[in-house]
Amino acid sequence: MDPIPNHRPARHDVDREAMPPVAMLLALCTFMCFAVLDTGAKYLVTAGYAAIFVVWCRFLSHTVISLVAFQGWRRADMYRMKNAPLQILRGLLLPATTLFNFLALRELQLAQTISIFLSVPMLVTAMAGPLLGEWAGPRRWAAIMVGFVGVLIVVRPGTDVFSLSIIWSILATVTYSLYSILTRNLAMQESQASLVFYSSIFATVLMAPPALIYGQMPSSLFDWVLLASLGVMGLGGHALLVKASRRASASKVAPFVYSQLLWMTALGYFVFGDVPDGWTILGASIICISGIYIMNRERQIARAERKAAAGG
């Protein structure tokens, strides 16, 4: 859920090329990792582990793996911050997102949480105007409104479906949208290593006291492995996303985020026996169609701007 910016020079030609099969496979595996992460988290929180303890374990393992993967003992750029206030804010938004999501997973089906979460592209497009000056046109605003209808169908305010868990899931979507905007803002200022490291170290340090107070020792080897695997799945998904982005343009990789709905629905059925109802399927379909339209529209606009710049 946390795309890592790629600092290699942008390749504008890849947008005209067919997406390589290896990039498709990497993109599918990326969002499978994120789906497995949420499945493991749901298993743990429904088994009785405190959500904040599960979140802390997820970021603790993420931090340790990051230090090893980036050889933190010999890389000064990993600790350097050019914009400390925004780095700190970004570092707080990601654990907040994860905590809200894990709280929602105690009661909601995996298909429900991911259906709501897939409205992130719409929220980012709406927020990018006032926060980044990247204003959406009427077509994208129309798609945002359609996507919002899809969210309403999934959450169904005023019915028994609408609950505190739905609110946690909505909060997770909002905080992650803000996190994505900050990532976009900081991508050209900060190193990849620092963005990865600070997105986990703040959560590891700040959540340690309450996590140790409300946490409990895992009762089995399976639970130990599952807690440790959360960080592995998170960081593994990020690494695969970077590899996919180096083989295909971002506009081609981005729509594969919707494959996470299929992964989550399948895992929800096989692990928990959950079957989404017709309203959730309808709302999720509307959200996906709206999000894909927004991505395609932004791709067309970016291509037209590049063509105009080249012609000028």
C-alpha distance (Angstrom), angle and dihedral (degrees) to the residues before:
residue distance angle dihedral
M1 . . .
D2 3.64 . .
P3 3.81 113.1 .
I4 3.80 112.0 -153.0
P5 3.79 113.5 -140.0
N6 3.78 116.3 -115.2
H7 3.81 111.6 -134.1
R8 3.78 96.6 -166.2
P9 3.81 114.5 112.1
A10 3.80 111.2 -83.3
R11 3.78 115.3 -102.1
H12 3.78 108.0 -144.1
D13 3.79 93.2 -176.6
V14 3.82 94.6 66.5
D15 3.80 90.4 72.8
R16 3.81 88.8 69.8
E17 3.81 95.0 46.2
A18 3.79 127.8 87.4
M19 3.78 111.9 -101.9
P20 3.83 108.5 -100.0
P21 3.82 114.0 -118.5
V22 3.80 90.1 -124.6
A23 3.82 89.7 57.5
M24 3.82 90.0 51.4
L25 3.80 90.7 51.2
L26 3.80 92.1 47.7
A27 3.81 91.2 49.0
L28 3.80 92.2 49.8
C29 3.81 91.3 48.1
T30 3.82 89.8 48.3
F31 3.78 93.9 60.8
M32 3.79 92.4 38.1
C33 3.82 87.0 60.8
F34 3.79 90.9 52.8
A35 3.81 90.7 47.7
V36 3.82 91.2 50.9
L37 3.83 88.9 49.5
D38 3.81 91.8 55.3
T39 3.80 91.5 44.1
G40 3.81 91.3 53.7
A41 3.80 90.6 46.7
K42 3.81 92.1 50.7
Y43 3.79 90.7 50.0
L44 3.82 91.3 52.0
V45 3.80 98.6 45.0
T46 3.81 92.5 45.7
A47 3.82 88.3 49.0
G48 3.80 88.6 61.8
Y49 3.80 104.9 -94.3
A50 3.82 114.3 138.5
A51 3.80 111.1 -103.6
I52 3.81 92.5 -131.5
F53 3.82 90.2 53.1
V54 3.82 91.3 51.7
V55 3.82 90.5 48.1
W56 3.81 91.0 49.8
C57 3.81 92.3 50.4
R58 3.80 89.5 49.0
F59 3.82 92.4 54.6
L60 3.80 94.7 38.3
S61 3.79 91.4 58.8
H62 3.83 89.5 41.5
T63 3.83 90.2 54.6
V64 3.79 94.2 47.8
I65 3.80 92.7 48.0
S66 3.84 90.8 46.9
L67 3.79 91.6 52.7
V68 3.80 90.9 51.4
A69 3.82 96.6 40.5
F70 3.81 94.1 49.2
Q71 3.83 94.1 35.6
G72 3.78 90.2 -123.6
W73 3.81 92.8 -171.1
R74 3.81 90.7 69.0
R75 3.84 104.6 31.2
A76 3.79 117.2 84.7
D77 3.81 93.1 -179.2
M78 3.79 89.1 66.9
Y79 3.81 90.8 70.1
R80 3.80 99.7 34.9
M81 3.82 117.0 106.8
K82 3.80 120.8 -168.9
N83 3.80 92.9 -179.3
A84 3.80 105.9 29.8
P85 3.86 98.5 174.8
L86 3.81 93.4 54.7
Q87 3.81 92.1 41.3
I88 3.80 89.9 53.4
L89 3.80 92.8 46.3
R90 3.81 90.7 48.4
G91 3.80 89.6 47.5
L92 3.82 89.6 55.4
L93 3.80 96.7 44.9
L94 3.82 95.7 58.9
P95 3.84 96.6 55.4
A96 3.81 88.5 42.8
T97 3.81 88.4 54.6
T98 3.79 91.8 48.1
L99 3.81 93.3 47.4
F100 3.81 93.1 49.3
N101 3.81 90.2 47.1
F102 3.81 93.9 49.6
L103 3.81 90.7 47.8
A104 3.81 88.8 52.8
L105 3.81 91.5 48.8
R106 3.82 91.4 62.4
E107 3.81 89.5 75.2
L108 3.79 109.6 10.8
Q109 3.76 129.2 77.1
L110 3.80 117.4 -110.2
A111 3.81 89.3 -115.4
Q112 3.82 90.7 55.9
T113 3.81 96.2 51.0
I114 3.79 94.2 45.8
S115 3.83 91.7 46.5
I116 3.81 89.7 57.4
F117 3.80 92.5 40.9
L118 3.80 92.5 53.8
S119 3.80 88.1 70.4
V120 3.83 87.0 76.8
P121 3.86 94.3 99.8
M122 3.81 88.9 55.4
L123 3.80 93.6 48.5
V124 3.81 91.9 46.2
T125 3.81 90.4 51.2
A126 3.81 90.7 49.4
M127 3.83 94.3 45.7
A128 3.81 95.6 42.9
G129 3.80 90.8 74.2
P130 3.80 100.4 61.5
L131 3.82 94.8 28.8
L132 3.83 102.6 40.3
G133 3.78 104.0 14.2
E134 3.82 90.7 -114.9
W135 3.80 99.2 131.9
A136 3.80 120.4 -165.4
G137 3.79 120.6 -130.5
P138 3.82 126.2 -126.6
R139 3.82 93.8 -89.2
R140 3.79 93.3 55.2
W141 3.81 91.3 44.0
A142 3.80 88.6 53.2
A143 3.82 89.1 51.7
I144 3.83 90.0 48.8
M145 3.81 90.2 53.8
V146 3.81 91.1 48.7
G147 3.80 90.0 49.5
F148 3.80 89.9 50.0
V149 3.81 88.4 56.3
G150 3.81 87.4 54.3
V151 3.80 90.4 52.8
L152 3.80 90.6 50.4
I153 3.80 89.8 52.4
V154 3.81 90.6 53.0
V155 3.84 97.0 45.2
R156 3.85 96.4 34.3
P157 3.83 99.5 -161.5
G158 3.79 113.5 -145.0
T159 3.81 93.4 33.2
D160 3.80 133.6 91.6
V161 3.81 88.8 -98.9
F162 3.82 91.4 67.9
S163 3.79 106.6 84.1
L164 3.80 143.5 142.0
S165 3.82 88.5 -81.5
I166 3.82 89.6 58.8
I167 3.80 88.9 52.4
W168 3.83 90.4 51.3
S169 3.82 89.2 52.1
I170 3.82 92.2 49.2
L171 3.82 90.5 49.3
A172 3.81 89.4 51.0
T173 3.80 89.3 53.7
V174 3.82 93.3 49.3
T175 3.81 95.1 47.0
Y176 3.80 92.0 46.7
S177 3.81 90.7 50.3
L178 3.81 89.0 54.8
Y179 3.81 89.2 46.1
S180 3.82 90.4 52.9
I181 3.80 91.7 50.7
L182 3.81 91.2 50.4
T183 3.81 89.9 48.1
R184 3.80 89.6 53.4
N185 3.81 89.7 48.5
L186 3.82 95.0 48.1
A187 3.81 98.3 39.1
M188 3.80 93.3 90.2
Q189 3.81 94.2 42.7
E190 3.79 106.0 44.3
S191 3.80 134.1 50.4
Q192 3.79 120.2 -105.5
A193 3.81 90.4 -118.9
S194 3.82 93.2 55.1
L195 3.81 92.8 46.9
V196 3.79 90.8 52.7
F197 3.80 94.8 42.8
Y198 3.80 98.6 46.3
S199 3.80 92.5 45.3
S200 3.81 87.4 65.8
I201 3.80 108.6 26.3
F202 3.83 94.9 63.6
A203 3.80 91.0 54.0
T204 3.81 91.8 45.4
V205 3.81 93.3 53.2
L206 3.80 101.4 36.7
M207 3.80 96.1 43.7
A208 3.79 95.8 45.5
P209 3.87 97.8 89.5
P210 3.84 97.9 49.6
A211 3.81 91.7 36.9
L212 3.80 91.9 55.0
I213 3.82 91.4 44.8
Y214 3.81 96.6 49.6
G215 3.78 98.4 27.5
Q216 3.77 127.9 94.8
M217 3.76 135.9 -154.6
P218 3.82 112.0 -92.3
S219 3.77 110.0 -101.0
S220 3.80 97.1 -144.1
L221 3.79 142.5 24.4
F222 3.81 88.4 -110.3
D223 3.81 91.0 59.0
W224 3.83 90.9 48.2
V225 3.81 90.3 52.6
L226 3.80 92.1 44.8
L227 3.82 92.9 51.6
A228 3.81 91.4 48.9
S229 3.81 92.1 46.2
L230 3.81 93.6 60.1
G231 3.79 92.0 75.2
V232 3.80 91.2 41.6
M233 3.82 91.6 54.2
G234 3.80 92.0 45.5
L235 3.79 96.3 49.2
G236 3.81 91.7 37.8
G237 3.79 90.2 55.3
H238 3.80 90.7 50.4
A239 3.81 92.1 49.8
L240 3.81 92.1 49.6
L241 3.80 90.2 48.8
V242 3.80 90.7 54.8
K243 3.82 90.7 49.5
A244 3.80 91.7 48.8
S245 3.82 90.5 48.7
R246 3.79 90.4 54.0
R247 3.80 91.1 56.5
A248 3.81 99.4 42.2
S249 3.79 137.3 21.4
A250 3.79 119.3 -88.6
S251 3.81 90.2 -114.4
K252 3.80 89.8 60.7
V253 3.82 95.5 44.6
A254 3.82 97.1 44.4
P255 3.85 98.6 70.8
F256 3.81 89.8 58.7
V257 3.82 87.3 75.4
Y258 3.80 85.1 82.8
S259 3.80 90.0 63.5
Q260 3.80 84.4 73.3
L261 3.80 87.8 73.7
L262 3.81 89.3 60.8
W263 3.81 92.8 45.8
M264 3.81 92.5 48.1
T265 3.79 93.9 46.7
A266 3.81 91.8 49.4
L267 3.81 93.9 46.2
G268 3.81 90.9 45.4
Y269 3.80 89.5 55.3
F270 3.81 98.6 43.8
V271 3.82 97.6 40.0
F272 3.81 103.0 32.9
G273 3.80 104.1 15.2
D274 3.83 91.0 -120.1
V275 3.80 119.8 156.9
P276 3.84 116.5 -172.1
D277 3.79 115.0 -128.4
G278 3.78 124.4 -120.6
W279 3.81 94.5 -97.9
T280 3.81 91.8 54.9
I281 3.81 90.8 49.3
L282 3.83 91.1 48.3
G283 3.82 93.5 47.9
A284 3.80 92.6 45.3
S285 3.81 90.9 50.7
I286 3.82 91.5 52.3
I287 3.81 91.2 48.0
C288 3.81 91.8 49.7
I289 3.80 93.9 48.2
S290 3.80 91.4 48.0
G291 3.81 93.0 47.2
I292 3.80 93.4 48.2
Y293 3.81 90.2 49.8
I294 3.82 91.1 51.9
M295 3.82 91.5 49.2
N296 3.81 91.7 48.2
R297 3.82 91.8 47.0
E298 3.82 91.7 51.0
R299 3.79 88.9 48.8
Q300 3.82 90.8 53.3
I301 3.80 91.7 48.5
A302 3.81 92.5 48.9
R303 3.81 90.7 49.1
A304 3.82 91.5 49.9
E305 3.81 91.2 49.3
R306 3.81 91.7 50.9
K307 3.79 90.7 48.4
A308 3.81 91.5 49.5
A309 3.81 91.4 47.9
A310 3.81 91.5 49.4
G311 3.80 91.4 48.3
G312 3.78 91.8 48.9
